[in-house]
Amino acid sequence: MLDIATPLQPVDDPALWTRDQMAATSDWLHVLSPAEIAELDSLVAKLDGEIADILDITRPRAAFVRLAPVLADIREGLLNGRGVAVLRGLPVERYTRRQAAIAFWCLGLHIGVPVSQNALGHLLGHVTDLGDTSFDNPQNRGYQTHDALPFHSDFSDIVGLLCLHPARAGGESLVTSSIAVHNEMLRRDPHLVEVLTGQIYRDRRGEIPAGKAPWYQRPVFAYHEGRLTTCWTRGYIMSARRFEELPPPSETLIAALDLFEELAFELAFSMDFRQGDIQLLHNHVVVHSRTRYEDWPQPERARHLLRLWLATPGGRPLPDCYAELYGDLKPGDRPAGGITVPGTIPKAPLDAE
């Protein structure tokens, strides 16, 4: 049972963990057994011969026997536990890209409902270097570069990443409990925590839903129905300075953002991320990052991850300000989330675009 989160007080929550605690256990890691892989192989082969498109795969078609209780336990741990899980051993080295996507999609459907990751309607995303690193262009995204990514949380309940090809060097995955960041900030400077509970302007970076402004407001720390929920997107906060109609961020807000970022790195757990690993993170309680990486010279060996953004009906209750991106916030009716703009058509491309 979760303890009640009291505003501006230390929060005791299963998602509160330290780097040492993560390193001392492996209960967040599930290594696929030969029998589980055989079950997955069978379903992938069946669907590969039946479907025209990944979007044709619904939850009833992604039926497992052995893996179903495993995935149910992972989902529970994500939503009401540490908020971090890794499923290891997906045999992507012998799967085609389409087969890997089928396997990832089927596993993801047992965690949540895929939602759009960008204005293009990608329900299956690709994290790989497309060559343009300039954040000055609102159309660019850090996941399409080889640069280090600052700590952030994505615009969905759960983010899932499947490693098809690791980098030649670098690309280390870092994860931090945002509950731990909150508590340490309280210890060091409670006023800065209070600053992050206010409504903070954020840039939509050109992905503007119908009838909405090109910016919106949301706190970093929100206390709602006895839980602490965090939304950390510093780049989008600072990018909002380009709107002349908005007040610039105050020195106190900058100091609060600086301290959050400093602590996210200080408290981070470095996660081994191998080919065939699926990393799953609960965005409302975990922030994540990636170090800069160097690719292999062969294009076919370039670092490449598949990505899912998953909404979780029955999951964490969210404050009203989340309706800007999540639509219906009722725990049992939350198929929304992600990014949808006029003209968005859901799709699941097998190649980065």
N, C-alpha and C positions, 0 to 999 in steps of 0.2 A: 504494500500500500504506500502511495506517495505521501510524504509529509506536505503540509500546507506551506506554500511560499508566501511569506509576509513581505510586503514592499519594504525595500531598503534594509532588509535583515539577511544574514547568511541563510542560504537555501540548502536544505538537506534533501537530496534527490538521488535516485539510483543512477542518474546520468552525471553525478558528481564523481569524478575519478581523477587520479593523478597519473603521470607518466609511469611511475614505479609500479602502481597497481596494475596498469595495463600490461607492463612487461612481466609481472609476476604470475600472470594467469594466461590461459589460452581458451577460456570459455567463450570468447568472442569469435573464435576461429572454428569452422567446421570443414574438415577435409573429406571430400567426397569418397565414399567407399567404392570398390569395384561393382558391387550390386547396384548402388545408386547411379553410377555412371552408365551401367548397362540399361537401367530403366530410362535414363535420359537419352541414351543413344537410340533406343527403340522409339521413343516419342518423336525425336528429331527426324529420324528416317521416315516415319509415318507422315508427319506434317510436311516434310520437304516434298513429298510426292503428291500432296493434296492441295496445298494452298497456292494461290497466285501472288499473295502479298502478305507481309508480316501482320498487317492490320486485320487479316482474316482470322487470326488466332485469338479466340476468346477464352475466358477463364475455364469454361466447361471443356474446351478442347485441350487445355493445358493440364490434363488430369495426371496426377501422380499417386502412387500407393506408398512406396518406401519414403519418397522425398516429402510427401505432404506434411507429416508431423515435424520433420526437420525444419521446413520452411515456416510452419506455424510458430515454432519456438524462436526462430530468428526474428520473425515479425514482432513477437511479443517483446523480445529483448531490445529491439530497435525502438519501439514505442514506449515501453515502460521500464526499460533497463538502462544499460550503458549508452545506447544510441549508436553503437558501432558493431558491425559484424563483417566477417570475411568468409566467403564460401570459396574453398580452394580445390583446384584440380579439374576444372572444366577442360576437356581435351581439345582445345582450340587448334592445337598444332595439326590435328588430323581432320578438323572440320573445315568446310568451305566457309566463306564469309557469311553466306546465307544461313548455313547450318548453325554457326555460332550465334547469329542474331536470333534464330528460332529458339535456341536453348536459353539464351539470356532473357528473351521476351517471356517465355513460358515460366521461368523461375520468378521473374519480376511480377507476373500476374498474381502470384501467391503472396506478394508483399503489399501490392497496391494497384492503383489504376494509372497507366501511363498518361501523362499530360504533355502539352506542347512546351518545347524548350526555347523556342524563338518565334519570330514573326513568320518564318517559313513553315511553321507547323510541324517541325521535326519531333515525333514521338520517340524515335530512335536517333540519338545524337552521336556525333563523332568528335572525339578529343584528339586532335592531331595538328601538326604544324602546317598551316596553309600559307605561311610566309609573310603576312603583314602584321607588324607588331605595334603599330601606332594607336594608342588609346585615345588620341585626339579625334580620331574618326569615330563618331558614335555607332557606326555599324560594326566596328571591330570588337572581338571578344578575346580575352586572354587565353581561353582554352584552345584557340586556333593558332597559337604561337608555341615556340620552345622556351619562352621566358619563364622565370619564376612567377608563380601566382601568389598574390597576397592572400592572407586568410580571408575566408568569405563563407557565406551560407547561400545555397541556391534557392530559387523561387518555387520550391515544392516541399512536401513533407519529407520525403525520402529521396536521396540521390543514390543511384547505383552505377558503378563503373566496372566494366569487364575489360581486363587487359588482354588484348590480342597480341600485341608486340611491345615489349619493354624497350626503353631507350638504350643506346650504347653506353651512356653514362648519365648519371643524374636522374631527374624526374622522381625524386624521393617524395613519398606521400607523408604529410604531417597532419595529424588530427589533434584537436584540443577540445576538452569539455568547456562549453561556454558557461556552464554553471560554475565551474572552477574559476573562470576568469571573473565572473560577477563577484564571487565571494572574496577573491584576492583584491579586487578593486575596492570593495567595501573596507577591507582591512587597511589599505594604503591611503585611500582618499574617498570617503563616502559621498562627498559632494559631487564628484565626477560621475558616480553611479547615478545619482539623481538627475544629472544633466542628460544622461543617456536614456532616461525613462520618458523624456519629453518627445513630442512629435517632431521628427527631423526630416528635412527636405531631402528627396532622393530623385535622381535623374532616371527616366525610363529608357534612356539611350536609344531613342527613336522607335521603340516598340510600344506604341500608344493605342490602348483599346478604344473602341468607339465611345465618343462622348467624354473622354478623359483628357486632362491636361498632360503635357509632356513631362510632368514631374508629379510626385505624390509624397505623402508624409507617413512616417512610421517610426516608432521608437526602436532603439536597439534592444533595450530590456523592457519587456511587458509582463506584468503580473496579471494573470487572468484565471479565474476559477481555481485558485490555489496553486497554480503552476507558474514557473518562470519560463518564458519563451523569448528566444533571442533571434534577432535578424541583423546579421553583420554583413554589410556591403559598403565598406569605406569608399571604394572607388566611385560608386554611384552617388554617395553623399557629396564627395568633393566635386564630382562632375556637375552637380546641380548649380555650382557657382556660375555656370555659363548663362543662366537665365537672369536677365537684368531685373525682372520683377520680383525676384526672391531676395531676402536679406542674406548677406554672406554669413558663413558660419562664424560664430564668436570664438574668441581666443580660448574661452573655457571649453567649448565644444571640441575644438581642435585638441586641447590637452586631454580631454576624455577619450577621444579617438586614439590618440597616441598611446595612452596607457593601456587601452584594450588591446591594441595591436602588439605592444611590447609584451604583455602577459600571454597573449596567444602563442607567441614564439617561445617564451620562457617555459610555458607549461606543456608544450607539444610532445606528443608521442610519435616517434618516427616508425612508420609501418612498412614492413616488407611487402612489396606489391609485385607478384610474379606473374608470368604468362599463365593465363587460365584462372587467375584470381578474380572474384567478384567482390568488390568493396561496397558496403551499404552503410549509409550514414543518415541519421535523423537530423535534418537541418535546424530544427528548433532548439536543439540542445548541444550540437557539435558544430564547430567551424573547422574548415580544412584548407590545406595549402599544398603547393607543389614546388619543389626546387627546379631551377633551370636545368635543362637537359641537352645532351648532344645526341644527334641521331646517327644511325648507321649510314654509310654512303649509298647503300642499295635502297632505292625507293620502296621496294616490297618489304623491307625490314624496318621502316620508319615506325617510331612509337605511335601506337594507335589504340585508343580505348573506345569501346562502345559505351553510351550513357543512356540511362533511363531516369526521368523525373517521375516520381510516383506520388499520387495523392492517396490518402489512407482513410477511407470511410470508416467511422468508428474510432478514429484516432484522436489526437490531442485537440481539445477545444482551443479555439483561437479568438483573440479580441477582434472587435468590429473592423479595425483598421486593416486587417488582413483581407477583407473582402475586395480590396482593390485588385488583388491578384488571384484570390481563391474562390470568388463567387460565393456560392452557398457554403456557409461555415458550419452548418449543423453536422455534428460528428457522424451521424448515420447516413448523411446525404452529401458527401463531399467528393463528387467526381471531378470537380473543377480544380483550378490551380494552373500553374505554369503561365505561359505568355500567349495571348490570343489577340490579334488585331484584325481590323476589317480585311476580309479577303483571305484570312488564314485557312488553309486546307490541311487537315492532319495527314501526315505521311511518315513512312519509316524507310528512308533511303539506306541502301546498303553501302554507299560510298559517301565520303565527306563532300559537302557542297556549300 
